[in-house]
Amino acid sequence: MPILNRDDGLPAQLARRRDAAHRSEPLECGCRDPYTCYCREQVQRLTEHRLDGWSAAALHLLGIGLTPALPIDVQRRLWRRGGRDRRLVSELHTLAGVT
Ligand SMILES: [Zn+2]
């Protein structure tokens, strides 16, 4: 049976993925499915350079009329930087309706 049968609906595909994950050896973090594991991203070091990239990308998206969704850890770090980055995070919260 092929892993992805285009005739199956999404619930059946997700169930097969979940079953496969349960049969797999756990990752170092304890998760079984690398597709849904975000542990590695959380430990990935957020350098100032990466924050600059997040900030520039978000400003670009705002400039073309889109609302970027930044990970919460990135937002926190940008907020702590202050200045333009803090204003950016405030604007994102306003756009998202976060009070
Ligand atoms: Zn994980």
Backbone and ligand atoms as CSV (ligand in chain L), in Angstrom:
chain,resi,resn,atom,element,x,y,z
A,1,MET,N,N,0.847,-1.188,0.000
A,1,MET,CA,C,0.000,0.000,0.000
A,1,MET,C,C,0.888,1.245,0.000
A,2,PRO,N,N,0.675,2.147,-0.950
A,2,PRO,CA,C,1.503,3.362,-0.967
A,2,PRO,C,C,1.236,4.211,0.273
A,3,ILE,N,N,2.252,4.936,0.682
A,3,ILE,CA,C,2.111,5.776,1.867
A,3,ILE,C,C,1.063,6.862,1.617
A,4,LEU,N,N,1.122,7.477,0.450
A,4,LEU,CA,C,0.177,8.552,0.152
A,4,LEU,C,C,-0.742,8.090,-0.962
A,5,ASN,N,N,-1.955,7.790,-0.609
A,5,ASN,CA,C,-2.967,7.411,-1.580
A,5,ASN,C,C,-3.841,8.630,-1.812
A,6,ARG,N,N,-3.767,9.171,-3.005
A,6,ARG,CA,C,-4.480,10.415,-3.292
A,6,ARG,C,C,-5.993,10.263,-3.184
A,7,ASP,N,N,-6.474,9.044,-3.177
A,7,ASP,CA,C,-7.911,8.845,-3.074
A,7,ASP,C,C,-8.387,8.956,-1.624
A,8,ASP,N,N,-7.461,8.835,-0.672
A,8,ASP,CA,C,-7.835,8.935,0.736
A,8,ASP,C,C,-8.060,10.384,1.133
A,9,GLY,N,N,-8.921,10.554,2.092
A,9,GLY,CA,C,-9.133,11.883,2.624
A,9,GLY,C,C,-8.038,12.231,3.611
A,10,LEU,N,N,-8.030,13.481,4.003
A,10,LEU,CA,C,-7.017,13.955,4.940
A,10,LEU,C,C,-7.031,13.184,6.262
A,11,PRO,N,N,-8.191,12.885,6.840
A,11,PRO,CA,C,-8.169,12.140,8.108
A,11,PRO,C,C,-7.465,10.787,7.992
A,12,ALA,N,N,-7.686,10.082,6.885
A,12,ALA,CA,C,-7.033,8.779,6.708
A,12,ALA,C,C,-5.523,8.953,6.558
A,13,GLN,N,N,-5.119,9.991,5.833
A,13,GLN,CA,C,-3.688,10.251,5.663
A,13,GLN,C,C,-3.036,10.589,7.000
A,14,LEU,N,N,-3.715,11.405,7.779
A,14,LEU,CA,C,-3.170,11.781,9.088
A,14,LEU,C,C,-3.098,10.578,10.018
A,15,ALA,N,N,-4.088,9.709,9.949
A,15,ALA,CA,C,-4.080,8.516,10.795
A,15,ALA,C,C,-2.900,7.618,10.427
A,16,ARG,N,N,-2.641,7.467,9.131
A,16,ARG,CA,C,-1.483,6.654,8.723
A,16,ARG,C,C,-0.176,7.292,9.191
A,17,ARG,N,N,-0.099,8.608,9.105
A,17,ARG,CA,C,1.114,9.305,9.545
A,17,ARG,C,C,1.310,9.081,11.053
A,18,ARG,N,N,0.230,9.204,11.802
A,18,ARG,CA,C,0.288,9.021,13.260
A,18,ARG,C,C,0.693,7.589,13.600
A,19,ASP,N,N,0.131,6.632,12.883
A,19,ASP,CA,C,0.481,5.228,13.123
A,19,ASP,C,C,1.959,4.981,12.823
A,20,ALA,N,N,2.442,5.568,11.737
A,20,ALA,CA,C,3.855,5.411,11.376
A,20,ALA,C,C,4.749,6.030,12.438
A,21,ALA,N,N,4.321,7.184,12.964
A,21,ALA,CA,C,5.118,7.847,13.998
A,21,ALA,C,C,5.195,6.979,15.253
A,22,HIS,N,N,4.098,6.322,15.592
A,22,HIS,CA,C,4.088,5.465,16.788
A,22,HIS,C,C,4.986,4.245,16.615
A,23,ARG,N,N,5.176,3.827,15.384
A,23,ARG,CA,C,6.049,2.680,15.128
A,23,ARG,C,C,7.525,3.087,15.098
A,24,SER,N,N,7.804,4.375,14.978
A,24,SER,CA,C,9.179,4.863,14.829
A,24,SER,C,C,9.880,4.968,16.182
A,25,GLU,N,N,11.199,4.916,16.100
A,25,GLU,CA,C,12.012,5.163,17.293
A,25,GLU,C,C,11.856,6.625,17.686
A,26,PRO,N,N,11.756,6.939,18.973
A,26,PRO,CA,C,11.650,8.344,19.377
A,26,PRO,C,C,12.921,9.120,19.023
A,27,LEU,N,N,12.744,10.389,18.713
A,27,LEU,CA,C,13.878,11.271,18.479
A,27,LEU,C,C,14.544,11.567,19.819
A,28,GLU,N,N,15.665,12.248,19.786
A,28,GLU,CA,C,16.378,12.576,21.032
A,28,GLU,C,C,15.505,13.359,22.004
A,29,CYS,N,N,14.607,14.163,21.463
A,29,CYS,CA,C,13.756,15.003,22.310
A,29,CYS,C,C,12.561,14.230,22.861
A,30,GLY,N,N,12.335,13.030,22.346
A,30,GLY,CA,C,11.212,12.234,22.807
A,30,GLY,C,C,10.053,12.213,21.824
A,31,CYS,N,N,10.036,13.148,20.891
A,31,CYS,CA,C,8.984,13.159,19.873
A,31,CYS,C,C,9.226,11.998,18.911
A,32,ARG,N,N,8.161,11.539,18.310
A,32,ARG,CA,C,8.299,10.428,17.370
A,32,ARG,C,C,8.186,10.860,15.923
A,33,ASP,N,N,7.570,11.992,15.675
A,33,ASP,CA,C,7.382,12.443,14.293
A,33,ASP,C,C,8.189,13.717,14.058
A,34,PRO,N,N,9.215,13.660,13.223
A,34,PRO,CA,C,10.021,14.862,12.997
A,34,PRO,C,C,9.235,15.985,12.321
A,35,TYR,N,N,8.152,15.612,11.639
A,35,TYR,CA,C,7.356,16.632,10.953
A,35,TYR,C,C,6.659,17.548,11.941
A,36,THR,N,N,6.255,17.001,13.070
A,36,THR,CA,C,5.523,17.807,14.048
A,36,THR,C,C,6.384,18.205,15.242
A,37,CYS,N,N,7.659,17.853,15.209
A,37,CYS,CA,C,8.562,18.196,16.305
A,37,CYS,C,C,9.139,19.588,16.100
A,38,TYR,N,N,8.936,20.440,17.070
A,38,TYR,CA,C,9.495,21.792,17.018
A,38,TYR,C,C,10.579,21.987,18.076
A,39,CYS,N,N,10.953,20.919,18.750
A,39,CYS,CA,C,11.932,21.006,19.824
A,39,CYS,C,C,13.262,21.565,19.312
A,40,ARG,N,N,13.676,21.085,18.162
A,40,ARG,CA,C,14.961,21.516,17.626
A,40,ARG,C,C,14.965,23.010,17.308
A,41,GLU,N,N,13.815,23.487,16.811
A,41,GLU,CA,C,13.733,24.914,16.504
A,41,GLU,C,C,13.842,25.752,17.762
A,42,GLN,N,N,13.302,25.222,18.860
A,42,GLN,CA,C,13.318,25.999,20.088
A,42,GLN,C,C,14.727,26.135,20.654
A,43,VAL,N,N,15.561,25.122,20.420
A,43,VAL,CA,C,16.918,25.219,20.945
A,43,VAL,C,C,17.859,25.874,19.946
A,44,GLN,N,N,17.360,26.050,18.719
A,44,GLN,CA,C,18.198,26.697,17.727
A,44,GLN,C,C,18.520,28.112,18.206
A,45,ARG,N,N,19.763,28.453,18.154
A,45,ARG,CA,C,20.192,29.721,18.709
A,45,ARG,C,C,19.679,30.880,17.862
A,46,LEU,N,N,19.030,31.813,18.515
A,46,LEU,CA,C,18.535,33.001,17.843
A,46,LEU,C,C,19.598,34.077,17.931
A,47,THR,N,N,20.414,34.170,16.917
A,47,THR,CA,C,21.485,35.164,16.909
A,47,THR,C,C,20.906,36.529,16.541
A,48,GLU,N,N,21.684,37.563,16.785
A,48,GLU,CA,C,21.263,38.914,16.402
A,48,GLU,C,C,21.047,38.979,14.892
A,49,HIS,N,N,21.875,38.260,14.164
A,49,HIS,CA,C,21.750,38.235,12.706
A,49,HIS,C,C,20.401,37.621,12.293
A,50,ARG,N,N,20.027,36.528,12.942
A,50,ARG,CA,C,18.742,35.908,12.629
A,50,ARG,C,C,17.593,36.840,12.999
A,51,LEU,N,N,17.715,37.501,14.130
A,51,LEU,CA,C,16.674,38.459,14.521
A,51,LEU,C,C,16.560,39.585,13.512
A,52,ASP,N,N,17.698,40.050,13.004
A,52,ASP,CA,C,17.669,41.073,11.954
A,52,ASP,C,C,16.882,40.556,10.754
A,53,GLY,N,N,17.101,39.290,10.425
A,53,GLY,CA,C,16.399,38.689,9.295
A,53,GLY,C,C,14.897,38.606,9.527
A,54,TRP,N,N,14.511,38.180,10.733
A,54,TRP,CA,C,13.082,38.119,11.058
A,54,TRP,C,C,12.457,39.503,10.963
A,55,SER,N,N,13.154,40.484,11.519
A,55,SER,CA,C,12.643,41.850,11.520
A,55,SER,C,C,12.504,42.373,10.088
A,56,ALA,N,N,13.524,42.180,9.283
A,56,ALA,CA,C,13.485,42.667,7.899
A,56,ALA,C,C,12.376,41.974,7.107
A,57,ALA,N,N,12.230,40.675,7.302
A,57,ALA,CA,C,11.187,39.936,6.586
A,57,ALA,C,C,9.801,40.421,6.999
A,58,ALA,N,N,9.614,40.631,8.306
A,58,ALA,CA,C,8.313,41.095,8.792
A,58,ALA,C,C,8.000,42.485,8.253
A,59,LEU,N,N,8.997,43.364,8.266
A,59,LEU,CA,C,8.775,44.716,7.743
A,59,LEU,C,C,8.455,44.683,6.251
A,60,HIS,N,N,9.127,43.809,5.545
A,60,HIS,CA,C,8.857,43.673,4.110
A,60,HIS,C,C,7.415,43.219,3.869
A,61,LEU,N,N,6.995,42.202,4.616
A,61,LEU,CA,C,5.632,41.688,4.449
A,61,LEU,C,C,4.597,42.756,4.801
A,62,LEU,N,N,4.860,43.503,5.874
A,62,LEU,CA,C,3.943,44.595,6.228
A,62,LEU,C,C,3.894,45.622,5.110
A,63,GLY,N,N,5.038,45.877,4.507
A,63,GLY,CA,C,5.125,46.866,3.438
A,63,GLY,C,C,4.334,46.501,2.200
A,64,ILE,N,N,4.119,45.219,1.994
A,64,ILE,CA,C,3.330,44.810,0.820
A,64,ILE,C,C,1.911,44.401,1.227
A,65,GLY,N,N,1.535,44.785,2.439
A,65,GLY,CA,C,0.146,44.608,2.847
A,65,GLY,C,C,-0.191,43.270,3.481
A,66,LEU,N,N,0.815,42.500,3.828
A,66,LEU,CA,C,0.563,41.210,4.477
A,66,LEU,C,C,0.881,41.311,5.962
A,67,THR,N,N,0.291,40.442,6.747
A,67,THR,CA,C,0.558,40.421,8.185
A,67,THR,C,C,1.400,39.197,8.514
A,68,PRO,N,N,2.656,39.416,8.866
A,68,PRO,CA,C,3.518,38.270,9.192
A,68,PRO,C,C,3.172,37.672,10.550
A,69,ALA,N,N,3.411,36.395,10.681
A,69,ALA,CA,C,3.216,35.703,11.956
A,69,ALA,C,C,4.586,35.224,12.423
A,70,LEU,N,N,5.125,35.880,13.433
A,70,LEU,CA,C,6.453,35.517,13.931
A,70,LEU,C,C,6.316,34.583,15.129
A,71,PRO,N,N,7.230,33.634,15.266
A,71,PRO,CA,C,7.215,32.777,16.458
A,71,PRO,C,C,7.323,33.631,17.718
A,72,ILE,N,N,6.708,33.153,18.772
A,72,ILE,CA,C,6.646,33.943,20.004
A,72,ILE,C,C,8.030,34.228,20.576
A,73,ASP,N,N,8.967,33.272,20.449
A,73,ASP,CA,C,10.304,33.536,20.981
A,73,ASP,C,C,11.007,34.637,20.192
A,74,VAL,N,N,10.724,34.704,18.905
A,74,VAL,CA,C,11.295,35.773,18.081
A,74,VAL,C,C,10.672,37.102,18.485
A,75,GLN,N,N,9.356,37.117,18.691
A,75,GLN,CA,C,8.694,38.352,19.106
A,75,GLN,C,C,9.244,38.858,20.431
A,76,ARG,N,N,9.451,37.939,21.354
A,76,ARG,CA,C,9.972,38.344,22.670
A,76,ARG,C,C,11.356,38.972,22.540
A,77,ARG,N,N,12.187,38.328,21.750
A,77,ARG,CA,C,13.549,38.867,21.580
A,77,ARG,C,C,13.518,40.218,20.878
A,78,LEU,N,N,12.657,40.365,19.867
A,78,LEU,CA,C,12.557,41.650,19.165
A,78,LEU,C,C,12.040,42.723,20.112
A,79,TRP,N,N,11.077,42.362,20.954
A,79,TRP,CA,C,10.529,43.319,21.919
A,79,TRP,C,C,11.641,43.812,22.842
A,80,ARG,N,N,12.460,42.888,23.297
A,80,ARG,CA,C,13.534,43.255,24.227
A,80,ARG,C,C,14.582,44.148,23.566
A,81,ARG,N,N,14.723,44.055,22.251
A,81,ARG,CA,C,15.692,44.898,21.560
A,81,ARG,C,C,15.271,46.367,21.581
A,82,GLY,N,N,13.944,46.582,21.702
A,82,GLY,CA,C,13.450,47.953,21.760
A,82,GLY,C,C,13.436,48.631,20.396
A,83,GLY,N,N,13.181,49.941,20.436
A,83,GLY,CA,C,13.204,50.755,19.215
A,83,GLY,C,C,12.265,50.252,18.139
A,84,ARG,N,N,12.788,50.215,16.929
A,84,ARG,CA,C,11.988,49.832,15.771
A,84,ARG,C,C,11.429,48.420,15.915
A,85,ASP,N,N,12.228,47.519,16.495
A,85,ASP,CA,C,11.761,46.137,16.642
A,85,ASP,C,C,10.606,46.035,17.629
A,86,ARG,N,N,10.675,46.828,18.684
A,86,ARG,CA,C,9.565,46.820,19.649
A,86,ARG,C,C,8.304,47.372,18.997
A,87,ARG,N,N,8.463,48.438,18.213
A,87,ARG,CA,C,7.298,48.997,17.510
A,87,ARG,C,C,6.723,47.982,16.529
A,88,LEU,N,N,7.607,47.235,15.882
A,88,LEU,CA,C,7.155,46.197,14.949
A,88,LEU,C,C,6.298,45.161,15.666
A,89,VAL,N,N,6.772,44.669,16.797
A,89,VAL,CA,C,6.015,43.659,17.544
A,89,VAL,C,C,4.680,44.237,18.018
A,90,SER,N,N,4.691,45.486,18.456
A,90,SER,CA,C,3.438,46.134,18.875
A,90,SER,C,C,2.455,46.206,17.721
A,91,GLU,N,N,2.963,46.559,16.553
A,91,GLU,CA,C,2.086,46.661,15.386
A,91,GLU,C,C,1.521,45.288,15.018
A,92,LEU,N,N,2.350,44.267,15.109
A,92,LEU,CA,C,1.878,42.916,14.796
A,92,LEU,C,C,0.776,42.493,15.766
A,93,HIS,N,N,0.952,42.830,17.022
A,93,HIS,CA,C,-0.063,42.492,18.024
A,93,HIS,C,C,-1.358,43.248,17.751
A,94,THR,N,N,-1.216,44.515,17.361
A,94,THR,CA,C,-2.401,45.312,17.041
A,94,THR,C,C,-3.132,44.709,15.840
A,95,LEU,N,N,-2.377,44.356,14.815
A,95,LEU,CA,C,-2.980,43.771,13.618
A,95,LEU,C,C,-3.649,42.434,13.918
A,96,ALA,N,N,-3.053,41.693,14.845
A,96,ALA,CA,C,-3.603,40.371,15.186
A,96,ALA,C,C,-4.745,40.474,16.195
A,97,GLY,N,N,-4.978,41.682,16.709
A,97,GLY,CA,C,-6.056,41.855,17.678
A,97,GLY,C,C,-5.677,41.425,19.073
A,98,VAL,N,N,-4.363,41.299,19.327
A,98,VAL,CA,C,-3.887,40.917,20.657
A,98,VAL,C,C,-3.857,42.175,21.515
A,99,THR,N,N,-4.423,42.094,22.697
A,99,THR,CA,C,-4.426,43.277,23.565
A,99,THR,C,C,-3.441,43.142,24.683
L,1,ZN,ZN,ZN,10.594,17.091,19.641
